[in-house]
């Protein structure tokens, strides 16, 4: 009897935020087999940084044991708080395979980042007669290594790190919903953060992090009959309406900034794509439909789209995990 059979055949795909840790398990044919999540108590992960390492390690250990994930290859998302997207011009004589080295050489000179240990990935956007336009994607290496070490201590094997916005967009693209000419604003709303990212011609062009005025007192952990943990919202109508106003105002500001500041009036957002794990996200989505549907297409990824091999619907909050599996 081969007790390690699942570990060799299956991979697991994790995302971690300040509020949740969740995963899906898939095989080589991208068929999903199981999924699960745990709520993170306040203070364990704060703004993408591990603050209570032992607690997080015990939670991961419990998930590995409960779902029999030991020895699995792992992909995971880098915390959004430590992701930078920036367009930069590169001389034409720099070959595409030399872009990474060139960008590292420019650190502290023409390129300045808010952390000292960046991991850089370049994306060539286009070439003009004067230069190459490159999108610099940077994340903080020490944070990435800290999460990787924690997963390894729980008998998982990290092989891929990705960005949550890229994983989410990959799911959207896989469904055949993306078009080359659209300027889609992807809105990811969590319990403590909102990530606004724009994609054009299937590539990310800008990302903005916003922390709405959500209070920890507005949420409490609930466990259903199957033992699944999730946060519920106990905010009163007035508080919820205030949160919705904050979100709408920030989105409106961002749309205006993208049109007039970033693109000089040449381009504008043509579609909103709403997703996330905030317990009141359906309310926020309805507000966006009412406010924006006359100006642009407003879509959501709030309904289950994928299923496990046994036909169980995978909740939409696993969109990013699924995107990791599709990489």
C-alpha positions as CSV (number, residue, x, y, z in Angstrom):
1,X,0.0,0.0,0.0
2,X,1.4,3.4,-1.1
3,X,0.7,6.0,1.6
4,X,2.5,8.6,-0.4
5,X,0.5,8.2,-3.5
6,X,-1.4,11.5,-3.1
7,X,1.7,13.5,-2.3
8,X,3.4,12.5,-5.6
9,X,0.3,13.0,-7.8
10,X,-1.2,16.1,-6.3
11,X,-0.1,19.7,-5.7
12,X,-1.6,22.2,-3.3
13,X,-2.1,25.9,-3.9
14,X,-2.3,28.2,-0.9
15,X,-3.2,31.8,-0.3
16,X,-2.7,33.7,2.9
17,X,-4.2,37.1,3.9
18,X,-4.5,38.8,7.3
19,X,-7.8,37.0,7.8
20,X,-7.7,33.6,6.0
21,X,-5.5,30.8,4.9
22,X,-7.0,28.5,2.2
23,X,-6.0,26.0,-0.4
24,X,-7.1,23.8,-3.3
25,X,-5.6,20.5,-4.3
26,X,-5.2,19.5,-7.9
27,X,-3.6,16.8,-10.0
28,X,-1.4,16.9,-13.1
29,X,-4.5,17.2,-15.3
30,X,-5.7,20.3,-13.4
31,X,-8.6,18.3,-11.9
32,X,-9.5,19.6,-8.4
33,X,-9.8,17.1,-5.6
34,X,-10.3,19.0,-2.3
35,X,-10.2,22.4,-0.8
36,X,-10.3,24.0,2.6
37,X,-9.7,27.1,4.7
38,X,-9.0,28.4,8.2
39,X,-9.7,31.8,9.7
40,X,-6.7,33.5,11.1
41,X,-7.2,35.2,14.4
42,X,-6.4,39.0,14.5
43,X,-2.7,39.7,14.9
44,X,-1.3,36.5,13.4
45,X,-0.6,38.1,10.0
46,X,-0.7,41.9,9.9
47,X,-0.5,43.8,6.6
48,X,1.1,40.7,5.0
49,X,3.8,40.2,7.7
50,X,3.9,37.2,10.0
51,X,3.6,38.4,13.6
52,X,2.8,35.2,15.4
53,X,4.9,32.6,13.7
54,X,4.2,29.7,16.0
55,X,0.5,30.2,15.8
56,X,0.5,30.3,12.0
57,X,2.8,27.3,11.9
58,X,0.3,25.3,14.1
59,X,-2.6,26.3,11.8
60,X,-0.7,25.1,8.7
61,X,0.3,21.9,10.5
62,X,-3.3,21.3,11.3
63,X,-4.4,21.8,7.7
64,X,-1.7,19.5,6.4
65,X,-2.7,16.8,8.9
66,X,-6.5,17.2,8.4
67,X,-6.4,17.1,4.6
68,X,-3.4,14.7,4.3
69,X,-1.2,17.2,2.4
70,X,2.2,16.1,3.7
71,X,4.9,16.1,1.1
72,X,2.9,17.9,-1.5
73,X,4.4,20.3,-4.0
74,X,3.2,23.8,-3.2
75,X,2.4,27.1,-5.0
76,X,1.4,30.1,-3.0
77,X,0.6,33.8,-3.4
78,X,3.0,36.5,-2.2
79,X,1.3,39.0,0.2
80,X,-0.3,41.8,-1.7
81,X,1.2,44.5,0.6
82,X,4.7,43.8,-0.7
83,X,4.0,43.9,-4.4
84,X,5.1,46.9,-6.6
85,X,4.2,47.4,-10.3
86,X,6.1,50.1,-12.1
87,X,6.6,51.0,-15.7
88,X,10.1,51.9,-16.7
89,X,12.0,52.7,-20.0
90,X,14.9,50.5,-20.9
91,X,17.4,51.2,-23.7
92,X,16.7,49.3,-27.0
93,X,20.1,47.5,-26.9
94,X,19.2,45.6,-23.7
95,X,18.0,42.2,-24.9
96,X,14.9,40.6,-23.3
97,X,16.9,38.0,-21.5
98,X,19.1,40.8,-20.0
99,X,16.2,42.8,-18.6
100,X,16.3,41.4,-15.1
101,X,20.0,42.0,-14.6
102,X,19.6,45.5,-16.0
103,X,16.8,46.4,-13.7
104,X,18.8,45.2,-10.7
105,X,21.7,47.4,-11.8
106,X,19.4,50.4,-11.8
107,X,18.2,50.0,-8.2
108,X,19.2,53.1,-6.3
109,X,19.9,54.9,-9.5
110,X,16.9,55.4,-11.8
111,X,14.8,52.9,-9.9
112,X,13.8,53.3,-6.3
113,X,11.7,50.8,-4.4
114,X,10.3,51.0,-0.8
115,X,12.2,47.9,0.4
116,X,15.9,46.9,0.2
117,X,15.6,43.2,-0.8
118,X,13.4,43.1,-3.9
119,X,12.8,40.1,-6.1
120,X,12.3,41.5,-9.6
121,X,10.4,40.1,-12.6
122,X,10.3,42.2,-15.8
123,X,7.4,42.1,-18.3
124,X,8.2,43.5,-21.8
125,X,5.1,45.6,-22.7
126,X,6.2,47.2,-26.1
127,X,9.1,48.6,-28.1
128,X,9.2,52.1,-29.6
129,X,11.8,53.7,-31.8
130,X,13.4,55.2,-28.7
131,X,13.2,52.5,-26.0
132,X,11.6,49.4,-24.5
133,X,8.7,49.9,-22.2
134,X,8.9,47.4,-19.4
135,X,6.7,46.6,-16.4
136,X,8.8,46.0,-13.3
137,X,7.1,43.6,-10.8
138,X,8.8,43.5,-7.5
139,X,8.2,41.8,-4.2
140,X,10.1,41.6,-0.9
141,X,12.4,38.6,-0.8
142,X,12.6,38.3,3.0
143,X,8.8,38.1,3.3
144,X,8.7,35.5,0.5
145,X,11.4,33.4,2.2
146,X,9.7,33.6,5.6
147,X,6.5,32.1,4.2
148,X,8.5,29.5,2.2
149,X,10.3,28.4,5.4
150,X,7.1,28.0,7.3
151,X,5.5,25.8,4.6
152,X,8.7,23.7,4.5
153,X,8.5,23.2,8.3
154,X,5.0,21.8,7.8
155,X,6.3,19.2,5.3
156,X,5.2,21.0,2.1
157,X,7.5,21.7,-0.8
158,X,7.3,25.3,-2.2
159,X,8.0,25.4,-5.9
160,X,6.1,28.4,-7.2
161,X,5.3,31.9,-5.7
162,X,2.9,34.1,-7.6
163,X,0.9,37.3,-7.1
164,X,-2.8,37.1,-6.1
165,X,-3.9,39.5,-8.7
166,X,-2.2,37.5,-11.4
167,X,-3.7,34.2,-10.1
168,X,-7.1,35.8,-10.0
169,X,-6.8,37.2,-13.5
170,X,-5.5,33.8,-14.8
171,X,-8.8,32.2,-13.6
172,X,-10.8,35.0,-15.4
173,X,-8.7,34.5,-18.6
174,X,-9.1,30.7,-18.4
175,X,-12.9,31.1,-18.5
176,X,-12.6,32.9,-21.8
177,X,-13.9,36.2,-20.4
178,X,-10.9,38.4,-21.1
179,X,-10.5,40.5,-24.3
180,X,-7.3,42.1,-25.7
181,X,-8.7,45.6,-25.9
182,X,-10.5,45.9,-22.6
183,X,-9.1,48.0,-19.7
184,X,-10.5,45.8,-16.9
185,X,-10.3,47.0,-13.3
186,X,-10.2,43.9,-11.0
187,X,-11.5,44.7,-7.5
188,X,-10.5,42.2,-4.8
189,X,-12.3,43.0,-1.5
190,X,-11.2,41.3,1.7
191,X,-11.9,41.9,5.3
192,X,-9.1,44.4,5.7
193,X,-7.9,45.4,2.3
194,X,-9.1,46.2,-1.2
195,X,-6.8,45.6,-4.1
196,X,-7.5,47.5,-7.4
197,X,-5.5,46.3,-10.4
198,X,-5.8,47.1,-14.1
199,X,-5.2,44.7,-16.9
200,X,-4.9,45.6,-20.6
201,X,-3.9,43.4,-23.4
202,X,-3.8,40.5,-20.9
203,X,-1.1,42.2,-18.8
204,X,-1.1,44.0,-15.5
205,X,-0.5,47.7,-15.8
206,X,-1.2,49.2,-12.4
207,X,-2.1,48.1,-8.9
208,X,-3.4,50.1,-5.9
209,X,-3.8,49.0,-2.3
210,X,-6.5,50.5,-0.1
211,X,-7.4,49.7,3.5
212,X,-11.1,50.6,4.0
213,X,-12.4,51.6,7.5
214,X,-13.3,48.0,8.4
215,X,-13.2,47.3,12.2
216,X,-12.3,43.9,13.6
217,X,-15.4,44.3,15.8
218,X,-17.5,44.0,12.7
219,X,-16.5,40.3,12.1
220,X,-16.7,37.1,14.0
221,X,-15.7,33.5,13.2
222,X,-18.4,31.0,12.5
223,X,-18.1,27.3,11.9
224,X,-20.7,25.4,9.9
225,X,-21.8,21.7,10.3
226,X,-19.0,20.5,8.0
227,X,-16.5,22.3,10.2
228,X,-15.6,25.0,7.7
229,X,-14.6,28.2,9.3
230,X,-15.5,31.6,7.8
231,X,-16.0,35.2,9.0
232,X,-19.5,36.7,9.2
233,X,-20.3,40.4,9.4
234,X,-22.3,41.7,12.4
235,X,-22.0,45.4,11.4
236,X,-25.3,47.4,11.6
237,X,-26.8,48.9,8.5
238,X,-25.3,52.4,9.1
239,X,-21.8,51.0,9.5
240,X,-22.1,48.8,6.4
241,X,-23.4,51.8,4.4
242,X,-20.4,53.8,5.5
243,X,-18.1,51.1,4.4
244,X,-19.8,50.8,1.1
245,X,-19.4,54.6,0.5
246,X,-15.7,54.4,1.3
247,X,-15.3,51.6,-1.2
248,X,-17.3,53.4,-3.9
249,X,-15.4,56.7,-3.4
250,X,-12.0,55.0,-3.7
251,X,-13.0,53.2,-6.9
252,X,-14.3,56.4,-8.4
253,X,-11.1,58.2,-7.6
254,X,-9.1,55.3,-9.0
255,X,-11.0,55.3,-12.3
256,X,-10.6,59.0,-12.7
257,X,-6.8,58.8,-11.8
258,X,-6.3,56.0,-14.3
259,X,-8.0,57.9,-17.1
260,X,-6.6,61.4,-16.6
261,X,-3.3,60.9,-14.8
262,X,-2.0,57.5,-15.9
263,X,-3.1,57.5,-19.5
264,X,-3.4,61.2,-20.1
265,X,-7.0,60.9,-21.2
266,X,-6.2,58.3,-23.9
267,X,-7.8,55.3,-22.1
268,X,-10.4,54.6,-19.6
269,X,-11.7,51.6,-17.6
270,X,-14.2,49.6,-19.6
271,X,-15.0,46.8,-17.2
272,X,-15.2,46.2,-13.5
273,X,-14.5,42.7,-12.2
274,X,-15.5,42.1,-8.6
275,X,-14.3,39.3,-6.4
276,X,-13.2,38.7,-2.8
277,X,-14.0,37.1,0.5
278,X,-15.6,40.0,2.5
279,X,-18.8,38.6,3.9
280,X,-20.8,41.6,2.6
281,X,-19.3,41.6,-0.9
282,X,-22.6,40.9,-2.5
283,X,-23.9,44.2,-1.1
284,X,-20.9,46.0,-2.4
285,X,-21.3,44.4,-5.8
286,X,-24.9,45.5,-6.1
287,X,-23.9,49.1,-5.2
288,X,-21.3,49.0,-8.0
289,X,-23.8,47.7,-10.5
290,X,-26.2,50.5,-9.7
291,X,-23.5,53.2,-9.8
292,X,-21.4,52.1,-12.9
293,X,-23.5,49.9,-15.2
294,X,-24.5,52.8,-17.4
295,X,-20.8,53.7,-17.9
296,X,-19.1,50.3,-18.2
297,X,-19.6,46.6,-17.9
298,X,-19.8,45.4,-14.3
299,X,-19.2,41.7,-13.7
300,X,-18.4,39.5,-10.7
301,X,-16.8,36.2,-9.9
302,X,-18.9,35.6,-6.8
303,X,-20.6,32.3,-7.8
304,X,-19.0,28.8,-7.9
305,X,-17.6,28.1,-11.3
306,X,-15.3,25.1,-10.7
307,X,-16.0,21.7,-9.2
308,X,-14.0,18.9,-7.6
309,X,-13.7,15.5,-9.2
310,X,-16.7,14.4,-7.1
311,X,-18.9,17.2,-8.3
312,X,-18.7,19.5,-5.3
313,X,-18.9,23.2,-6.1
314,X,-15.7,25.1,-5.1
315,X,-16.7,28.5,-3.5
316,X,-15.7,31.6,-5.4
317,X,-13.4,32.7,-2.5
318,X,-10.9,30.1,-3.9
319,X,-10.5,32.0,-7.2
320,X,-6.9,32.9,-6.5
321,X,-6.0,29.3,-5.4
322,X,-7.6,28.0,-8.6
323,X,-5.5,30.5,-10.6
324,X,-2.4,29.1,-9.0
325,X,-3.4,25.6,-10.1
326,X,-3.9,26.9,-13.7
327,X,-0.4,28.4,-13.9
